[in-house]
Amino acid sequence: MADPYDDPLQRYQIMDPLGRGGSGTTFRAVDRATQRQVAIKVLSLRRVGGDWKRFDLFEREIAVLKTLSHPGIPRYIDSYSSEGTGDYFLVMELVEGTPLSRHLAEQRRFEPTTLRSLVDQALTILDYLHSLSPPVIHRDIKPGNLILDAHDRLHVVDFGGVRQAAHVEGGTTMIGTFGYMAPEQLHGESGPATDVYALGATIAALHAGMEADQLPHDGLHIDLDALDVPAALRPALERMLEPDPKQRARSVDEVRRALQPASLPSSSGGRAHGGSSARAARPKSNLPVPSPEVQPLVPVDGIRDLARVPAPLSILVWILTALGAGSATVFQVLLMPLVFRLVRHFGRNDPAPKRAELEGNLDRFEKTVIDARRSLSYVAGKTHPIRDSDDDDPKRKS
């Protein structure tokens, strides 16, 4: 007599949902043959509308998980399908714990020592993945895909965007989550540095208690000054969060070196990294830079003269500059990074001198936008109706 559990459709009893991703929905289930709980990811071709790319990613996830063996990664158990319904199933070890995204939803922040532990554990898992041949790139590291169990052990889950990178440059599919994915993922490129960036954005988000797409930016960079990140993590995060993959830490070993005490700034100066010093500490590009002193495209500081406009005209100036400052902020944080990525993408095959000229122009444009925003904010603050009475205060600075 045949064992009724030879049929996987009868063997696994699906229970409550655990989470939903781009390549399927994951459920808690019971393996009736062993009475153990497992996790089952289900991909329904009917629900994805015949999107065969999702099916390809699902099959790739199964193939890769079969080859992985690490305590921080769910173990592959089984896979099967239902021809009648068009559903495909991936059975994995169930990781019991709390997704780090729940801490963000509850606006809880991690202590520096806990953040350091999370970094170390995540780097160990990424080191395992990136050391395989070919390297395995997760491509969607984020708080929702990191689970902390009851023993404070970290687990990386959801390999639905995984890639075995025989050639890590180039690609056609954008995989990742906005805010956490590296800029090069916008045009399908991925490699070990992609996961490094995503881990850096994840740690910054966990420190701030908000999702990465809500973090303050300084041009293309996540503004670590505004976040006041722990000094022990600052050098590593600077290397991890470089928008340019050529300047970013490209491997786990580079990140670990940046985490060593010898790389930390001197404690004699209080907060060691201000805005300008932090920017100066970033590794330089291999491209020749036309000039170390970046000049803005236009003299936007002249905007500040508007702060001296007398009332009642100052009210109109306040309205216009407040709107301008808000628009400049939106452009700088949301639109400018995308524009820069597209420009760099289309110019990536140009000769080195032309790319150097392009980088110089982008730097000047970025400085112009930043200076314009600051000047507009300055004028808006100085001409605010509640502060008009302070116009003659000698302590006010231009």
N, C-alpha and C positions, 0 to 999 in steps of 0.2 A: 504494500500500500504506500502510495506516494506521500511524502511529508507535505502537509498543507502549506508549510512555510517555504516550500521550494519556489512558490510564486511570490515575488517581492511585493506585488500589489496586495497580497494577503498578509505578508509578514510584518509590514510596517504600518502602524496605526497613527495617522497624522492627528495632532492635537491643536494647540493654540499657535498663532503666528508669532514669530520672534522679530521679524524685520523684513523690509522690502528694499530691494536694490534694482539696478538697471537690468540685471540678468536673471531676475526671478524673486520669488518670495520664499523666505526661510521659515520653517515651522519646527516647533518641538514635536517629537514623535516618540513612539514606543516600539522597540524591536521585540515583537511577540516571541521570537525564538529564544531570546536571552533575557527578556524582561528589563532590558536597559533602555534608558532614554537616549535618543540620538537627535541630531538636527538634520532636517531634510529641506533642501532647496528645490523648489518646483518652478519649472519654466513651462508656461502654457503658450503654444504657438498661436492659439486662437486669440489670446489676450494681447499678444505683441503684434498682431495684425500681419503675420507672415514676415516679420523683420528677421531675415535669416542671419544678419550680422549678430544679433543677440544669441541666436542658436549657436553660431560659430564660437562666440565668447564662452557660452555655457559648456560646449564640448572641450574647449581649451582649458577651462577651469578644471574639469574632470581629469583631463590628461595630465595637467601639472600637479594637482593634488595627489595623484597616484604616486608621484615620484618624490614627494616631500616627506620628511620625517624630522620633526622638531617639536619639543614640548610646548612651544609658543604658537603652534599652528595646528588647527583642527585636523585630525587624522581622517584620511579617506577610508570609507567603509564599503560603499556599494553604489551602483548606479543602474538605473533601469528606465523603462518607458511604458506608456500605455498607448498602444496604437489606436485604440478606439476613441480616446479623448484628445490625443495629440499632446499629452503632457509628458515631460521628461523630469527625472528625479535624480538628485545627487544626495547620497546619505553620508553624513560626516559625524565625527565625534562632537558631542554637545559640550560647548564651553559655558559653564555656569559662572555668571558674574555680572558686572555692571558695565555697560558701554560708557566710555568716557564722555560721550555726547550728553548723557543724562546730567552730568555735572554742569555742563554749559546751560542746559535747559533750566536747571535750578539756580543758575548764576552763582555757582560755587567756584572758588578759586583754590588752586593747589598751592601748598607750601613749597618753597624752593627745594627742600630736601626730597620731597615727593616727586617734583618735576625732574630732578636729577636722576632719581631711580627709574622713572618712566623712560627718560632718554636712554639710559644705559641698557635697559631691557629691550627697548625697541631697536637700538643699534645692534644688539646681539642677534635679533631675529633677521634684520635686514642684512647683516653680515653673512648669515647662513644663506639667504636667498641669492644675494649678489655674488657669492663665491661659487655657486653652481656653474656647470658648463653645459649649455649657455646660461648666463645670469638670468634669474627670474625677477622681473620687475613687477611690483604690486600695482602701481599706477593710481591707487586710490587710498593712500594712507590718510586717515582723518579720525577725529574722536569717535565717530560712529562705528568705525571698523577696528577699534582697539577696546578690548574687554579686560577689565581688572577683576580677577577672581577673589575669593574670600581670603586667600593667602597672599594677596597683593602681588600676584604674578600676572604679567601682561601677556595677552594673546592677540595676534593679528588674525582677523577673520575677513570673509568676503573677498575671495580671489576672482571675482567676476570680471575684473578688468586686467587680469594678469597677462604678462607677456614674457615669453622666453626670447631674450634678446640676443640672437646670434649677431645681429647688426643693430646697435642701439640707436643709430641715427636714422631719421626719416620715418615716415609712416603716413597713413591716410585717415586714421580714425582718432577722434579726440575722445580720450577717456580721462575721467577725473571729476573732481567736485570744485566748483568755482570758489576761489579763496584759498584752497589748499593745493590745487594743482599748479605746477611750475609753468612759467610763461610758454616754454617750448611745446607744452602739451596742446596748446591752441591749434598747432598745425601738425599734430600727430607724432611728434618726436618724444622719445622716452629713453631713459637709461638709469643707472644707479643714482645719478644726481637728481633725477626726477623724484625718487622716493625720499632723498635727503631733504629736498625743499619742502615736500609735503609734511615730513616729520617736524621740520622747523616751524612751519606754519601752525601745526597742531600744538606744539609746545607753547608758542606765543598765544594761541587762542585759549589754552587751558590756564595760562598765567593770567590773562586778562579777564577770563570768565565770559567770553563772547565768541561767536563764530568768526572764523578768519576773514570772511568777506565784510565784516563790520569793523575790523581793526583799522586804526588810523594809518595813513600812508604819507610818505614823503617822496613824491614822485612815484617811481616804480617800486620803491622799497617800503616794506612794512616799517613804520616808524617806531623803532625800539626805544628811542628816547622818550616818546610819549607814553609808552607802556611801562617804562621803568623796570625792565626785566632784571632778574637777579644777576649780580656781577659775575657769579661763577659760571653762568650760562651765556653771558653776553658775547664773548668772542666766538663761541661755537655757532650761536644763532646768526651772527653777522655773516659767517661763512656759509651757513646752510641756506639763508634767505636771499642770497644774491640772485637778482632776476636773470643775469647773464650766466648761462650754464658754464661758460668758459672761465668765469671768475669764481663760481660757486665751488664749495667742497664737493668733489666728485665721488668720494668713497667714504665708507664708514671709518676707515683708518684716519682720514683727514679730519673728520669731525672729532674723533677721539683725541687726536693730538691737540685740537683747539680746546678741548675740555681739560687738558692737563694743567696743574697749578702754575707751571712755568709760563703758560700763555696768558695767565690772568694779569690785568693791570695792577699797578702798585696801589696799595690801600691808603697811601699817605695823602692822596688827593681827594678823598671823599668819593663822590660818584665820578668814576674815571673817564667816562665817555660822554661828552657833550655832543650836540648835533654835528658840529664841524669836525671834531676829532674822530667821531665814529665814522663819518664819511671818509676821512683821510685814511683810516685804518683798513678800509676795504681793499682787497687785492686789486692790482691794476690789470687792465686788459692787455693781451699780447699785441694789440694793435697800437701803432704810434698815435699818440694824441697830439693834435696840432699845437695846443698850448695848454700849460697847466692851469692857467688863469682863465676860466670860462667867463666870457662877457655876455650879457643878455643881448638879444637881437634888437631891442628898443630900450630907450631910457625910461623905464616905467616908474622910477622913483619920483619923477615929476608930478605924478598923481597926488603925492602927499601935499602939494601946495594947495590943493582944494580944501584942506582942513582949515585954512585961514579965511575961507569965505564967510562974510558976516551974515547974521540972521536977518530976515527970515529965509534967505536963499540957502542957508546951510541945511534947512530941513529937506529941500529937494536934493541937495548933494548927498545927504545921509541916506535917503531912500534909494537913490541910484547906485551909490557905492555899496550899500548893504546887499542889494540884488546882485551887483557885479561880483562881490566877494563870495556870495553863495554859489553863483554860477561857476566861478573859477574853481571853487573847492570841488564841486561835482565833476567838472571836467578833469581836474588833476587826479582825483581819486578813482573815477570810474572809466572815463573815456581815454585819457592820455596813455595809460598802460597798454590798452588795446591798440591804439594808433601806433605806438612805438614798436610793439611786437610785430604788427603787420609790416611796418616800414623795414624793420630789421630782417624779417622773413624774405621780403622781395629783394633785399640787397645783400643777402648772405653769400651769393656767388660772385659779387663784385671783387675787383682787385683790392688788395690791402689798403693802398692809399685812398681809394674812393670810399672804402668802409670807414677809414679813420676820419675822413671829412664828414661822412654821414653821422658818426658818433659825436663829433664836435658840434654839428648843427643841432642834433637832438639834445645835447647837453645845454646849448644856448637857449633852445626853445623851452626846455624844462625850467631853466633858471628864470626866463622871462615870465612864465606862468606863475611860478612861486613868488617872484618879486611883485607881480601884479596883484596876486591874491593878498599878500601881506600889506601892500600899500593901500588897497581898497579897504581891507579890514581896519587899517590904521585910521583912514579918513572917516569910515563909518563910526568908529568908536569915538573920534574926536568931535564929530558933528552931531552925535546923538542928542536929541532935544533935551534930555535930562541933564546932559553934561555941558550945555551951551554956556552956563554961568561960569564954567571953569576955563573959558577960552583964554583968559588973561593970566591964568595961573603960571607963574614962572617955572614951576616944577615940571610942567609938561614938556616932553621931549619930542623932537621931530625925528 
